Amino acid sequence: MNNCQLPIVNCQRSMLNDSAFTRWTVLVIVATAMMMGYFLNDIMSPLETMLETPVEEGGLGWTSTDYGFFSGSSGLINVFLLMLFFSGLILDKMGVRFTGVLACSLMLIGVGIKYYAVTAPLAGQTFNFNALFWDVHLPMSAAIASLGFAIFGVGYEMCGITVSKAMVRWFTGHELALAMGIQLAMARLGTAAALSVSAPVARHFSLSAPLLLGIICLLIGLISFFVFCVLDIRLDKDEQRLQSSTVNAQSSTVNDDDQFHLRDIGLILKSPGFWLITLFVVLFYSAVSPFLKFATRLMIDKYAVAPDIAGFFSSIVPFGTILMTPLFGSVYDKYGRGVTLIIIGTGLLTLVHFCFSLPIHASAFAIFLMILLSIGFSLTPAALWPIVPKIMPMKCLGTAYSLIFFIQNFGRAIIPMFVGKANETDPTYTTGMQIFACTGLAAVLVAVAMLYLDKKQGYGLEKPNIKSIEH
């Protein structure tokens, strides 16, 4: 039996997730928690100009380099303290309920620290750190905000893998790609909301007001996850009842196979498909997520967009994905061609970044490119995340996702720092956009290799999800 069939067997034991109303209710609940996390992840992206305003004028006096360090700090604990890897182990050992509540709590703590950094009287204080080849000099407000963002990043990534495993647990055997597409669409709604409302709220109230709004949103997300826990406990009871009706010997064998053991990490590390997906994720998201953090400033400086609406230009990407990601997910469920969709979407991404590096300054051109980017950013994730359960068994799916996200964070931590430096030395943004374009091109090449490996290994990544479930 191929690994891709294992999650299907596990998830069809329960009758509760056969109820369309129940499983879609679960989707809305857990996606709400994820949406709030995405909202907070980008809440300060449109505020770069205000953060770099001198303190005496109401800003924090950061430089582009300071902001670049802050933008990349969300992955510091995950990467350098291996916390994202341990998050996967926690998820597979403790389950989605415990891990989800822990993730939401960590995000709350991180945002609270960022709020303190923005509101505390830290003007004139600096933070200096020297270790080996790493020499960091930051305003104290940027250092504390980076610490908060790093703690938030632990909970943010933990929440991401938890929601992904919850979707596989509840939707395998049903509309998995569509469910993941809708979950991603709701997450992008959080990003779009952050990019759209953050700057106006900050300008009309205070620099800290968007963070205060985010804290309220995270509390809503935490409460919604508690509701999910109630439904997930019912799913466990259904599975236990169905298992108790089987022959004892057969039941014990299945239970042992379903349990995660540390040795199962070897199943992940030996999989060539896992490594190609991981490399692709690093490259693709390094060319998207960091770009959105610089997009508002790009619109203001290069395309002469007014600061109050520049965030709206940036929000075209996540708003576009709200409708298109579920649509492309449904296409993958019914017709397949998952890797082909990935290649097309990543090709669009590369083209857009290359065009952003051209000496064209028309705002209409920027809008057109952001629309193209939204299509690419819908195509690729809609097909990308549902293919992971086709390669990895359910029992170590959380660890697999965490390893992918762990390695991804190297790119998310490093690329913003390089781009921040590039934008400071090249204010035309040509160098920064070329960095993103080269990263996207490398992702296209990896996706082509993924297509070749699928034909060789028979993962079924190009096959429709619903048909593979029926077999």
C-alpha positions as CSV (number, residue, x, y, z in Angstrom):
1,M,0.0,0.0,0.0
2,N,1.3,3.5,-0.9
3,N,1.7,6.1,1.8
4,C,-0.8,8.2,0.1
5,Q,-3.5,5.7,1.0
6,L,-2.8,5.6,4.7
7,P,-4.6,8.8,5.7
8,I,-7.7,7.7,3.9
9,V,-8.0,4.5,5.9
10,N,-7.6,6.4,9.2
11,C,-10.1,9.1,8.5
12,Q,-13.0,6.9,7.2
13,R,-13.5,5.1,10.5
14,S,-15.7,7.9,11.9
15,M,-19.3,8.6,11.0
16,L,-19.2,12.2,12.4
17,N,-17.0,13.6,9.7
18,D,-19.3,12.0,7.1
19,S,-21.8,14.7,8.0
20,A,-21.3,17.5,5.6
21,F,-22.8,20.1,8.0
22,T,-20.4,19.0,10.9
23,R,-17.2,18.9,8.9
24,W,-17.9,22.3,7.2
25,T,-18.7,23.7,10.6
26,V,-15.3,22.5,11.8
27,L,-13.7,24.1,8.8
28,V,-15.2,27.5,9.6
29,I,-14.2,27.3,13.3
30,V,-10.5,26.3,12.8
31,A,-10.1,28.6,9.8
32,T,-11.3,31.5,11.9
33,A,-8.5,30.9,14.4
34,M,-6.0,30.7,11.5
35,M,-7.5,33.9,9.9
36,M,-6.9,35.8,13.1
37,G,-3.3,34.6,13.1
38,Y,-2.8,35.8,9.5
39,F,-4.3,39.1,10.4
40,L,-1.8,39.6,13.1
41,N,1.1,38.3,11.0
42,D,0.8,41.2,8.6
43,I,-0.7,43.9,10.9
44,M,2.5,46.0,10.9
45,S,3.4,45.5,7.2
46,P,1.6,48.7,6.0
47,L,3.1,50.6,8.9
48,E,6.7,50.6,7.6
49,T,6.6,54.3,6.7
50,M,5.3,55.3,10.1
51,L,7.7,53.0,11.9
52,E,10.6,54.7,10.0
53,T,9.3,58.2,10.8
54,P,11.4,60.1,13.4
55,V,10.4,59.7,17.0
56,E,9.7,63.4,17.4
57,E,7.2,63.1,14.5
58,G,5.2,60.2,16.1
59,G,7.2,57.3,14.6
60,L,9.8,54.9,16.1
61,G,12.8,56.1,14.1
62,W,13.6,52.7,12.5
63,T,15.6,52.3,9.3
64,S,14.8,50.0,6.4
65,T,17.4,47.6,7.8
66,D,15.7,47.6,11.2
67,Y,12.3,46.9,9.6
68,G,13.9,44.1,7.5
69,F,15.2,42.5,10.7
70,F,11.9,42.8,12.4
71,S,10.1,41.3,9.3
72,G,12.3,38.3,9.4
73,S,12.3,37.8,13.1
74,S,9.1,35.8,13.1
75,G,11.2,32.7,12.2
76,L,14.1,33.2,14.6
77,I,12.9,30.9,17.4
78,N,11.4,28.5,15.0
79,V,14.6,28.2,13.1
80,F,17.5,28.7,15.5
81,L,15.9,27.0,18.5
82,L,14.2,24.3,16.4
83,M,10.8,25.1,17.9
84,L,8.9,24.5,14.7
85,F,10.3,21.0,14.5
86,F,9.3,20.3,18.1
87,S,5.8,21.8,17.3
88,G,5.3,18.9,14.9
89,L,6.3,16.4,17.5
90,I,4.0,18.0,20.0
91,L,1.1,17.9,17.5
92,D,1.6,14.2,16.6
93,K,2.0,13.2,20.3
94,M,-0.5,15.5,22.0
95,G,-3.1,16.0,19.2
96,V,-4.7,18.9,17.5
97,R,-6.7,20.1,20.4
98,F,-3.8,20.7,22.9
99,T,-1.5,22.0,20.2
100,G,-4.1,24.4,18.8
101,V,-4.9,26.0,22.2
102,L,-1.1,26.3,22.9
103,A,-0.5,27.9,19.5
104,C,-3.2,30.6,20.0
105,S,-1.9,31.3,23.5
106,L,1.7,31.9,22.2
107,M,0.4,34.2,19.5
108,L,-1.4,36.3,22.1
109,I,1.8,36.5,24.2
110,G,3.8,37.6,21.2
111,V,1.4,40.3,20.1
112,G,1.3,41.6,23.7
113,I,5.1,42.0,23.6
114,K,4.9,43.9,20.3
115,Y,2.2,46.1,21.7
116,Y,4.5,47.0,24.6
117,A,7.4,47.7,22.2
118,V,5.3,50.2,20.3
119,T,3.8,51.9,23.4
120,A,6.7,51.9,25.9
121,P,8.9,55.0,26.2
122,L,12.0,53.5,24.6
123,A,13.2,56.4,22.5
124,G,17.0,56.7,22.5
125,Q,17.6,53.2,23.9
126,T,19.5,50.7,21.7
127,F,20.1,47.0,21.6
128,N,23.5,45.5,20.6
129,F,24.2,41.8,20.1
130,N,27.4,40.2,18.9
131,A,27.8,36.5,18.4
132,L,30.2,34.8,16.0
133,F,29.5,36.5,12.6
134,W,26.2,38.0,13.7
135,D,26.4,41.7,14.7
136,V,23.0,43.3,15.5
137,H,22.4,46.9,16.4
138,L,18.8,47.9,16.8
139,P,16.6,50.5,18.5
140,M,15.2,49.0,21.7
141,S,11.7,49.2,20.3
142,A,12.7,47.2,17.2
143,A,14.5,44.6,19.4
144,I,11.5,44.1,21.7
145,A,9.1,44.0,18.8
146,S,11.3,41.4,17.1
147,L,11.2,39.3,20.3
148,G,7.4,39.5,20.3
149,F,7.2,38.7,16.6
150,A,9.5,35.7,17.2
151,I,7.3,34.3,19.9
152,F,4.2,35.1,17.8
153,G,5.9,33.2,15.0
154,V,6.1,30.0,17.1
155,G,2.4,30.1,17.7
156,Y,1.6,31.2,14.2
157,E,3.5,28.3,12.6
158,M,2.2,25.8,15.2
159,C,-1.3,26.9,14.4
160,G,-0.7,26.4,10.7
161,I,0.4,22.8,11.0
162,T,-2.4,22.1,13.5
163,V,-5.1,23.4,11.2
164,S,-3.6,21.5,8.3
165,K,-3.7,18.2,10.2
166,A,-7.2,19.0,11.4
167,M,-8.3,19.4,7.8
168,V,-6.8,16.1,6.7
169,R,-8.4,14.4,9.8
170,W,-11.9,15.7,9.0
171,F,-11.9,15.9,5.2
172,T,-9.8,13.0,3.8
173,G,-12.4,10.9,1.9
174,H,-14.3,14.1,1.0
175,E,-13.4,17.5,-0.5
176,L,-9.9,17.9,1.0
177,A,-8.4,20.3,-1.6
178,L,-11.6,22.4,-1.5
179,A,-11.5,22.5,2.3
180,M,-7.9,23.5,2.3
181,G,-8.6,26.1,-0.3
182,I,-11.4,27.6,1.7
183,Q,-9.2,27.6,4.8
184,L,-6.4,29.3,2.9
185,A,-8.9,31.8,1.5
186,M,-10.1,32.7,5.0
187,A,-6.4,33.1,6.0
188,R,-5.8,35.4,3.1
189,L,-8.9,37.4,4.2
190,G,-7.0,38.0,7.4
191,T,-3.9,39.2,5.5
192,A,-6.0,41.4,3.2
193,A,-7.8,42.9,6.2
194,A,-4.5,43.7,7.9
195,L,-3.1,45.3,4.7
196,S,-6.2,47.3,4.2
197,V,-7.1,48.6,7.6
198,S,-3.8,48.8,9.5
199,A,-2.5,52.1,8.1
200,P,-5.9,54.0,8.3
201,V,-6.5,52.8,11.8
202,A,-2.9,53.8,12.9
203,R,-3.3,57.2,11.2
204,H,-6.6,58.0,12.7
205,F,-5.9,56.7,16.2
206,S,-2.3,55.7,17.1
207,L,0.5,53.5,15.9
208,S,-0.4,50.9,18.6
209,A,-4.2,50.8,17.7
210,P,-3.9,48.1,15.0
211,L,-2.1,45.8,17.5
212,L,-4.8,46.4,20.1
213,L,-7.4,45.4,17.5
214,G,-5.3,42.3,16.7
215,I,-5.3,41.2,20.4
216,I,-9.1,41.3,20.3
217,C,-9.1,39.2,17.1
218,L,-6.8,36.6,18.6
219,L,-9.0,36.2,21.6
220,I,-11.9,35.4,19.2
221,G,-9.6,32.9,17.5
222,L,-8.8,31.2,20.8
223,I,-12.5,31.0,21.8
224,S,-13.3,29.5,18.4
225,F,-10.6,26.8,18.8
226,F,-12.2,25.8,22.2
227,V,-15.5,25.2,20.3
228,F,-13.5,23.0,17.8
229,C,-12.2,21.0,20.7
230,V,-15.7,20.0,21.7
231,L,-16.5,18.7,18.2
232,D,-13.1,16.9,17.9
233,I,-13.7,15.1,21.2
234,R,-17.0,13.8,19.7
235,L,-15.0,12.6,16.6
236,D,-12.6,10.7,18.9
237,K,-15.6,9.0,20.7
238,D,-17.0,7.9,17.3
239,E,-13.7,6.4,16.3
240,Q,-13.3,4.6,19.6
241,R,-16.8,3.2,19.3
242,L,-16.2,1.9,15.8
243,Q,-12.8,0.4,16.8
244,S,-14.4,-1.4,19.7
245,S,-16.7,-3.2,17.3
246,T,-13.8,-4.8,15.5
247,V,-12.0,-8.0,16.5
248,N,-9.6,-7.2,19.4
249,A,-6.5,-8.5,17.7
250,Q,-7.1,-6.6,14.5
251,S,-8.0,-3.5,16.5
252,S,-4.7,-3.6,18.5
253,T,-2.7,-3.9,15.3
254,V,-4.4,-0.9,13.7
255,N,-4.0,1.1,16.8
256,D,-0.2,0.4,17.0
257,D,0.1,1.3,13.3
258,D,-1.7,4.6,14.0
259,Q,0.5,5.7,16.8
260,F,3.4,8.1,16.1
261,H,6.9,7.0,17.2
262,L,10.1,8.9,16.9
263,R,11.5,6.3,14.5
264,D,8.7,7.4,12.1
265,I,10.8,10.5,11.4
266,G,12.9,8.2,9.3
267,L,9.9,7.7,7.0
268,I,9.8,11.4,6.3
269,L,13.5,11.9,5.9
270,K,13.8,9.0,3.4
271,S,11.1,10.3,1.2
272,P,12.4,12.1,-2.0
273,G,8.9,13.6,-2.5
274,F,9.1,15.2,0.9
275,W,12.4,16.9,0.2
276,L,11.3,18.3,-3.2
277,I,8.1,19.7,-1.6
278,T,10.1,21.2,1.2
279,L,12.6,22.9,-1.2
280,F,9.7,24.2,-3.3
281,V,7.9,25.6,-0.2
282,V,11.1,27.4,0.9
283,L,11.6,29.0,-2.5
284,F,7.9,29.8,-3.3
285,Y,7.0,31.4,0.0
286,S,10.3,33.3,0.2
287,A,9.2,35.0,-3.0
288,V,5.6,35.8,-1.7
289,S,5.4,36.4,2.0
290,P,8.4,38.7,2.3
291,F,7.3,40.6,-0.8
292,L,3.9,41.4,0.8
293,K,5.8,42.9,3.8
294,F,7.5,45.4,1.4
295,A,4.7,45.8,-1.1
296,T,3.1,48.8,0.6
297,R,6.3,50.8,0.6
298,L,6.9,49.7,-3.0
299,M,3.6,51.1,-4.0
300,I,4.3,54.5,-2.3
301,D,7.9,55.0,-3.5
302,K,7.9,53.5,-7.0
303,Y,4.3,53.9,-8.2
304,A,3.4,57.2,-6.3
305,V,0.4,55.7,-4.6
306,A,-1.0,57.7,-1.7
307,P,0.0,56.1,1.7
308,D,-3.7,55.7,2.8
309,I,-4.5,53.5,-0.1
310,A,-1.2,51.8,-0.7
311,G,-2.2,49.0,1.6
312,F,-5.3,48.4,-0.6
313,F,-3.0,47.9,-3.6
314,S,-1.1,45.3,-1.6
315,S,-4.3,43.6,-0.4
316,I,-5.3,42.8,-4.0
317,V,-3.2,39.6,-3.7
318,P,-4.9,38.2,-0.6
319,F,-8.3,39.4,-1.6
320,G,-8.0,37.7,-5.0
321,T,-7.0,34.4,-3.4
322,I,-10.2,34.4,-1.3
323,L,-12.3,33.4,-4.3
324,M,-9.7,31.7,-6.5
325,T,-8.0,29.4,-4.0
326,P,-11.2,27.4,-3.3
327,L,-12.0,27.4,-7.0
328,F,-8.6,25.9,-7.9
329,G,-8.8,23.5,-5.0
330,S,-12.1,22.2,-6.3
331,V,-10.5,21.8,-9.8
332,Y,-7.8,19.7,-8.2
333,D,-10.3,17.6,-6.4
334,K,-12.3,16.8,-9.5
335,Y,-9.7,16.9,-12.3
336,G,-6.3,16.5,-10.8
337,R,-3.1,18.0,-12.3
338,G,-1.9,19.2,-9.0
339,V,1.8,19.7,-9.9
340,T,0.8,21.3,-13.2
341,L,-1.2,23.9,-11.4
342,I,1.8,24.5,-9.1
343,I,4.1,25.1,-12.1
344,I,1.6,27.5,-13.7
345,G,1.1,29.5,-10.5
346,T,4.8,29.7,-9.7
347,G,5.6,30.8,-13.3
348,L,3.1,33.7,-12.9
349,L,4.8,34.7,-9.6
350,T,8.2,34.8,-11.3
351,L,6.9,36.9,-14.2
352,V,5.3,39.4,-11.8
353,H,8.5,40.0,-9.8
354,F,10.5,40.4,-13.0
355,C,8.1,43.0,-14.2
356,F,8.2,44.8,-10.9
357,S,11.9,45.3,-11.4
358,L,11.3,47.1,-14.8
359,P,11.6,50.9,-14.9
360,I,7.8,51.3,-15.3
361,H,6.1,53.6,-12.8
362,A,2.4,53.6,-13.8
363,S,0.1,52.7,-10.9
364,A,-2.2,50.9,-13.4
365,F,0.7,48.6,-14.3
366,A,1.2,47.8,-10.6
367,I,-2.5,46.9,-10.2
368,F,-2.3,44.6,-13.2
369,L,0.8,42.9,-11.7
370,M,-0.9,42.4,-8.3
371,I,-3.9,40.8,-10.0
372,L,-1.5,38.4,-11.8
373,L,0.2,37.7,-8.5
374,S,-3.1,36.9,-6.9
375,I,-3.8,34.3,-9.5
376,G,-0.4,32.7,-9.1
377,F,-0.8,32.8,-5.3
378,S,-4.1,31.0,-5.6
379,L,-3.1,28.3,-8.0
380,T,0.0,27.1,-6.2
381,P,-1.2,26.7,-2.6
382,A,-4.5,25.2,-3.7
383,A,-2.7,22.3,-5.1
384,L,0.4,22.3,-2.9
385,W,-0.8,21.5,0.6
386,P,-3.3,18.7,-0.4
387,I,-0.5,16.7,-2.0
388,V,1.4,16.3,1.3
389,P,-1.0,13.7,2.6
390,K,-0.5,11.7,-0.6
391,I,3.1,11.3,0.3
392,M,3.1,11.1,4.2
393,P,1.0,8.8,6.4
394,M,-1.4,10.4,8.8
395,K,0.4,9.4,12.0
396,C,3.4,11.6,11.1
397,L,1.7,14.2,9.1
398,G,2.1,16.9,11.7
399,T,5.8,16.2,12.0
400,A,6.1,16.3,8.2
401,Y,4.3,19.7,8.0
402,S,6.4,21.0,10.8
403,L,9.7,20.0,9.1
404,I,8.5,21.7,5.9
405,F,7.6,24.9,7.7
406,F,10.8,24.7,9.8
407,I,13.0,24.6,6.8
408,Q,10.8,27.2,5.1
409,N,11.5,29.6,7.9
410,F,15.1,29.8,6.8
411,G,14.0,31.5,3.7
412,R,11.4,33.7,5.4
413,A,14.0,34.9,8.0
414,I,16.8,35.5,5.5
415,I,15.1,36.9,2.4
416,P,13.5,40.0,4.1
417,M,16.9,40.9,5.6
418,F,18.6,40.7,2.2
419,V,15.7,42.7,0.5
420,G,15.8,45.3,3.3
421,K,19.5,45.8,2.7
422,A,18.9,45.9,-1.1
423,N,16.1,48.5,-0.8
424,E,18.3,50.7,1.4
425,T,21.2,50.7,-1.2
426,D,19.0,50.6,-4.3
427,P,15.9,52.8,-3.7
428,T,14.5,52.0,-7.2
429,Y,13.6,48.5,-5.8
430,T,15.2,46.9,-8.9
431,T,17.6,44.7,-6.9
432,G,15.0,43.7,-4.4
433,M,12.5,42.6,-7.0
434,Q,15.3,40.7,-8.9
435,I,16.0,38.8,-5.7
436,F,12.3,37.7,-5.6
437,A,12.3,36.9,-9.3
438,C,15.3,34.6,-9.1
439,T,13.8,32.9,-6.1
440,G,10.6,32.3,-8.0
441,L,12.5,30.9,-11.0
442,A,14.3,28.4,-8.8
443,A,10.9,27.3,-7.5
444,V,9.6,26.7,-11.0
445,L,12.6,24.4,-11.7
446,V,11.9,22.4,-8.5
447,A,8.2,22.0,-9.4
448,V,9.3,20.5,-12.8
449,A,11.5,18.1,-10.9
450,M,8.5,17.2,-8.7
451,L,6.4,16.4,-11.8
452,Y,9.2,14.0,-12.9
453,L,9.4,12.3,-9.5
454,D,5.7,11.8,-9.4
455,K,5.7,9.9,-12.6
456,K,8.6,7.8,-11.3
457,Q,7.3,7.1,-7.8
458,G,3.6,7.0,-8.5
459,Y,2.5,9.3,-5.7
460,G,-0.6,10.2,-7.6
461,L,0.0,14.0,-7.3
462,E,-1.6,14.6,-10.8
463,K,-4.6,12.4,-10.0
464,P,-8.0,13.8,-8.8
465,N,-8.4,13.6,-5.0
466,I,-12.0,12.3,-5.1
467,K,-11.2,9.5,-7.5
468,S,-8.1,8.4,-5.6
469,I,-10.3,8.3,-2.5
470,E,-12.9,6.1,-4.2
471,H,-10.1,3.6,-5.1
